[in-house]
Amino acid sequence: MEHEHKLFAIYLLKRLAYSDTTFQMTEQAYIDQAAAHLGIDRTILNETTLDSYEVRSMPSHEHDRMTILYYLLFLAEADGVILGDEKSEIRKIGFELGFRDEQIVKMIEVVESNKNQRFDPEQLLKIIRTVLN
């Protein structure tokens, strides 16, 4: 994934974290972990804010967009519950990323039904494949 798209992912994670008007420590820990996984420096992570970030481009590769969506789904569940505001924001962002609403809703359901448990990411991939076929 290109550096700009990694920053875009961080921006979207922060956007989701603030969507319910609270910012939990579990959400911050997850964003820190995601940034480390994406190779984003701590200073850049802190400088990427909702007010300062300007969307320059959308990832063209579906794999990159899917990766961002996965991060969002798991962030929403990081505190153990996916609130209505978070669901709405994931659906908006999912649409912006080019996914169908029915895909997003089904993916949220999978994450919710497996909360606090490890599950096979293949469950989420099946949802994408069903719509592609």
N, C-alpha and C positions, 0 to 999 in steps of 0.2 A: 504494500500500500504506500502511495506517495506521502511525503511528509505533510503536505497541505491537507490531505484527506485524514491523516491521523489527528491533526489539530481540529478538523471538522468533527471527528468522532468525539473528542474531548468536549468540544462546545456542545454537542448534542447531549452528551452525558450530563453536563452541568445544567443544560436546559431542562432535562427530565428531572434531575434532582430538585430543582427549584419549582417544578410544576405544581407541587402540592403545598407551596409556600413555607415548607420547612426543609432544612438541610441537615440530615442525620449524620452522625459520626460514621455509621456503617456505609452510608453513601459516599462520604469522603474517602474512606478506606478503600472502597471498591474503585473509585475514580483514580486514586493513587496507584492502585494495583494495575488498572487498565493502562494508565500512562506509562508505567514501568514496562509493561508488556509491549507497548507500542514504541518504546524507546524515546519517550517524550521527557525532556529534562524538567526537573522540579520547578525551576524558574519560569520556564515557558508554560508549564501547567498552571502555575499561579497567575501568570499574565493573561491567560486565555479566559476571558470573562464574557458573560452574556452581553454586556454593553460594548466591549471593545472588539469582539471578534466579528469579522466581516466575511461572510460566505463568498468564496471566490469561484469554487467549482464543486460540482457533485461528482463523486466517484463514478466512473463510467463502467467499471467492472462489477458485475453482479456479485461476485465473491466478496469484494470490498464492502459493498452496500449491505450484504448479508452479515458480514462480520460486525459491522456497526450495529445492525439490528440486534444481533445476539448480545452484544455488550449492553444495549439498552434494556433488553428483556431481563438480563441477570441483575442489572443495577436496580431495576424496579422491585425485584424480589429480595434484594440484599437485606432489607430490614424485616423480612418475614411476611410482608403483606403488600399486595399491589392495590393501591387506592384508586378510586374512580378517576381522579385528576391525572394520575400517572397513566392509567389505561388510555385516557383521551389523548394525552401527549404522545404516547407511543404510537397510537393510531395516526395522528397527524404527521409525526416524523416518518413513520413507515410509508405513508402516502408520498411524502416528499422524496423518500428514497426510491420510490417506484414500485412499491409492493401493493397488492390488492388488500382492501380492508378485510375481506374474509380470511386472508392468510394471516394477517396481524392478529385478528380476534382469536383464531384457532391457536396461534403460537402463544398468546397470552394465557389461554386456557391450559395448554400443556405445562407451561411454567408454573401456573397456579396449582395445578393438580399434583405437581411434584415438589411443592415448596419444602425447603429445608432438606431436600434429598438430592443425591446425585441421580442424574438420569441420562439416558443415551441421547446425545444431540441428533441422532438419526431421526428421532421423533419429529424434530423441527424441520429437518431436511425433507421428510416425507410430505409435509404440508406444502412446501415450495414445489416439489416435484409434481404433486397432484394438480396444481394450477398450471404448471408448465405443459403438462401432457394433454 
